[in-house]
Amino acid sequence: MSPPRETDLYPPIKAHLEDQGYVVKSEVGAADVMAVRGAEPPVLIELKLGFSLALFHQGLDRLKVADDVYLAVARQPGKRFAKALRSNTAMARRLGLGLITVRLSDGLVEVHCDPGPYAPRKSAKRQAALLREFARRQGDPNDGGQTRAGLVTAYRQDALKLAVYLFEAGASKGADVARETGVTRATTMMRDNHYGWFEKVEKGIYGLTPTGAEAVGVSGRVLGA
């Protein structure tokens, strides 16, 4: 069986458009596929076997001559392609492009998004979460662009406050830790033990693990610092 080619996408795409009343021709100017229906503006389609940055560049270039531009790729089985499809559909929508997949085994054509202006819906909940994190974080401890690993968040800063207090005071009641550090969620944070820094000594009383003591030392916030 010969490997698939970009030209294998054309017959299913052509049939799909012709079923909708379009006259379809290939390789018109720079466009892989051009479809016209009556006096309507033309539809242009770029064909590729898979997703690539070059495909999106071509699609954006076609927007200079037509409003309705689709990217068409061969559909692949498996979760990896499904994930790529979701991400690239979102990208196409943001760029004002349409996206089509063609299953070469049976010629199934699926339209995942149509061209058009993109108007993203803002998430008030996510924006509020960002503003809370911004307000709670002390200083600017991270380098812009660094990887997620090792980021200092407001939660981590609060956890360090708890660890420093326990390092200095020893095992303590959660209510006392909350009052002395100003971290109202102290008991919950020590119980959840997200970083492995805390241990329950007895009911309502928490101490510091060796990992927690090490974190205090690494932070440079040891007793007397």
Long-range contacts (C-beta under 8 A, 24 or more apart in sequence): 4-49, 4-74, 4-104, 5-49, 6-32, 6-47, 6-48, 6-49, 7-47, 8-74, 8-104, 9-47, 9-49, 9-72, 9-73, 9-74, 9-102, 9-104, 10-47, 11-107, 12-102, 12-104, 12-107, 12-108, 12-109, 13-45, 13-47, 13-72, 13-100, 13-102, 13-109, 15-107, 15-109, 16-109, 17-43, 30-61, 30-62, 31-62, 33-72, 41-66, 41-67, 41-68, 42-66, 42-68, 43-68, 43-69, 43-70, 44-68, 44-69, 44-70, 45-69, 45-70, 45-71, 45-72, 45-100, 46-70, 46-71, 46-72, 47-72, 47-73, 48-72, 48-73, 48-74, 49-73, 49-74, 50-74, 50-76, 51-84, 51-88, 56-91, 56-92, 56-95, 56-97, 59-92, 59-95, 59-97, 60-95, 60-97, 63-96, 63-97, 67-115, 68-98, 68-114, 68-115, 69-97, 69-98, 69-115, 70-97, 70-98, 70-99, 70-100, 70-111, 70-115, 71-97, 71-98, 71-99, 71-100, 72-99, 72-100, 72-101, 72-102, 73-99, 73-100, 73-101, 73-102, 74-101, 74-102, 74-103, 74-104, 75-101, 75-102, 75-103, 75-104, 75-108, 75-110, 85-112, 89-113, 93-118, 94-118, 94-120, 155-189, 155-194, 156-195, 158-183, 158-185, 158-189, 159-189, 159-194, 159-195, 159-197, 160-215, 160-216, 160-219, 160-221, 162-186, 162-189, 162-190, 162-197, 162-198, 163-197, 163-198, 163-208, 163-212, 163-213, 163-215, 163-216, 164-216, 164-219, 164-221, 166-198, 166-206, 166-207, 166-208, 166-212, 167-208, 167-212, 167-213, 167-216, 167-222, 167-223, 168-223, 170-207, 171-201, 171-205, 171-206, 171-207, 171-208, 172-205, 172-206, 172-207, 173-204, 173-205, 174-204, 174-205, 174-206, 175-204, 177-206
